Amino acid sequence: MLIHRMSANFGKLQGETLELNEGLNILQAPNETGKSTWCAFLVAMLYGINSRERDKSGFIAEKNRYAPWQGGTMLGRLDCRADGAELSLLRATRRASSPMAEFRALYTGTGTLVPELTGENCGEKLLGISREVFERSAFIRQAGLPISQDAELERRIAALITSGEEGTSYSEAAETLKKQLNRRRHNKTGQLPALEGELRELEQKIAHAEALARSCGESQQRVRELEERKAALSEELAHHQHWEALQKRQSLEGAETAAREAQARYEEIRRRAEQDRIPEMDAIGRLRGAIVNLGTVRRSVEKARQQRDEAAKALLRAEAAVSESPFAGQTAEQAVREAASSPAVHVSPWKEVAVFFAGLAAAGGAFMLLSSRISTLDGIWNYLPWGVSAGIVLAGTLLARLVHRHEVSAARLSALVKRFGTSDPGAIAAMAEEYRTLVEQQETARVESERCSAAAEGLHASLTANEQAILLEIRRFAPTAFDLSTADELLRGCAQRRRELSTSEAALREAKMRLELLQGNSGGEENASLPQDLRPPLRRREVVEEALASLNTSLERERSAADQLSGELRSAGDPIVLRSAAGALRQKIAALEEEYAAIRLAMDTLDQANTDLQNRFSPALGRRVGEIFADLTGGAYDAVVLDRALRLSAAPAGDSQYRDTGFLSAGTTDQLYLATRLAICEMVLPDEKQVPIVLDDALANFDDERCRRALNWLKEEAKHRQILLFTCHSREADFFAGDGEVFVQRLTNGAEKV
């Protein structure tokens, strides 16, 4: 068989197609890209999907595991060449419970059906082997490399090394013989133990036949005695029933009285509550909660008032600081301007006038003196007195001006010192800036004081309004509530009365329930005829009932024993007949014992034949496995043996000690399993069918050298059959790069030939 292509809507494969060539196909793809899904798809196309499989713990059925991930139905197509014909296998899903159950086999390129192929026999017809043999030989997965025993594989191997018939299997024949053996005897079950037990029972009947009559008479006498005692106990129990009925009637009357009294109490308390307009518990709880909240608001008011007083004190301190400043009464801008300007002063002009007139007097005197001295002179000298006089007047004027300026400056300094305590302009400017700060602090304190006052007033107003609203609501049912403490006390009293009402209501319900229970237990029985002077029983009812129950059990047992003895007497019959029946049973037992011995001998013979078969099969298979294993390991191991359960052991080259797979590395173990699988393929796969070999990451644990050897071996084997090697590594593709005899694809983003 040669597979050309596969198209799948299967698991994560959504309408993808895989093209294949004859010989060795290397299909490289990373993990999670669908390699194992392609392998499972190939098996499903050939052998179908078992729709009866169910999910189990740690196991997902194929029909669920490979349901299309993106929705849609499971379907596929496989184009191949088989038995010299080009075929197209198509599987589709008509019902979700039977995925890929709709099967058609066509001659490729035509609509002609292949009549001999069905969905059930397709794989076996095309490959010549059953699904079990295919999965244990040619379908090689990394997780399924070890070989397990299977009836189908046994038949195939037996056919190859014996007569060529595949209709027999040691395990099935042994199982059939074992069932026949167990049917006759298995521990204490089977035909032989049953007949032996029947014989023992029959012998007991014969041995005790004479004693049955005596035992039956004694049993019937005991039955009569027990019936008399039962009548006495029944009468005593009836007395108990009458007494209990009387007690029930009295209890019922008491319960009726208690229910009436509870009803009256409840009605009285409810009437008074309605008359006093007692509110419901939720209203009481709401009002009491509101009173509690008023306490919180009152504390908030006190806190707001404290903040208001603190703000007022801070405002007074700020105003006092502003008042103590030399700039008090001015704005900050006025203070800054005043600090930057000189103070206005008033200086008396008399000193200036006196100096001026003194200069005039000095000028007049100088003029008269000089006039008298130079009267005899002519020319320019005649103007000298006038010039001197004018100079004296000018000097006097200047002196008077200087005196005035000195007086003004002294007055200003005196005014600055008097007003600010200093005449330093910088210090006065600092005082002005400090005054500006004090004014700002005063304004801030004023704003904060107004805010705190408003907040305190608002909270107080809210407190007052809420308090009045609560008191107003409470006075609707408690007119004397004019303060919160009185209101809270009244609310507690209302709550107490509501609790009394609830308690009385609960007591009423309990009384009614008890009355209904007693009425139900009375069953409507009429007890009026019971005598009131009925005396109480001497013993407790439980004692009488227990004694009666025990007596009934004994009576039933005695009656059953008497009936059984009577039946045995009727059925036992003549002892001669019984001995004859016992003889027939012994003959049956002897015949079954002979059959049991014959079946045991057949099983031993079959086991010896299977051992001989294994001794013929295992060495041949072991030799071939050893040859392939030696090729794969480069001669590191040269001998392999298999036991009857197909367990493997290998001997290193030059060492006669065989080692179980548990002593080998994971990679070497996988190589040993692969060699075994390949040897089994050579032995069990029909040569004429050229069954393809599928390997799913079977070389994952191989090192590079042994991987190279395995690839060379597979390439040689691919000359005789198609081989599909799915791998997640790139080394296989790299190894065959440029080799025209090997078809390499990368499946990462769809098939890509390398």
Buried (B, 14 or more C-beta within 10 A) or exposed (E): BBBBBBBBBBBBBBEBEBBBBBBBBBBBBEEEBBBBBBBBBBBBBBBBBEBEBEEEEEEEBBBEBBBBEEEEBBBBBBBBBBEEEBBBBBBBBEEEEBBBBBBBBBEBEEEEEBEEBEBEEBBBBBBBBBBBBBBBBBBBBBEBBBBEEBBBBBBBBBBEBEEEEBEBBBBEBBEEBEEBBEBBBEEEEBBBBEBBEBBEEBBEBBEEBEEBEEBBEBBBEBBEEBEEBBEEBEEBBEBBEBBEBBEBBEBBEEBBEBBEEBBEBBEEBBEEBEEEEBBEBEBBBBBBEBBEEBEEBBEBBEEBBEBBBEBBEBBEEBBEBBEEBBBEEBEBEEBBEBBEEEBEBEBEEEBBEEBBEBBBEBBEEBBEEBBEEBEEEEEEEEEBBEEBBEEBBEEBBEBBEEBBEEBBEEBBBEBBEEBBEEBEEEBBBEBBEBBBEBBEBBBEBBEBBBEBBEBBBEBBEBBEEBBEEBBEBBBEBBEEBEEBEBBBBBBEBBBEBBEBBEEBBEBBEEBBEBBEEBBEEBEEEEEEEBEEEEEEBEEEBEEBEEBBEEBEEBBEBBBEBBBBBBEBBEEBEEEEEBEEBBEEBEEBBEEBEEBBEEBBEBBEEBEEEBEEBBEEBBEEBBEBBBBBBBBBBEEBBBBBBBEBEBEBBBBBEEEEEBBEBEEBEEBBBBBBBBBBBBBBBBBBBEEEBBBBBBBBBBBBBBEEEBBBBBBEBBBEBBEEBBBBBBBBBEBBBEBBEEEEEBBBBBBEEEBEEB
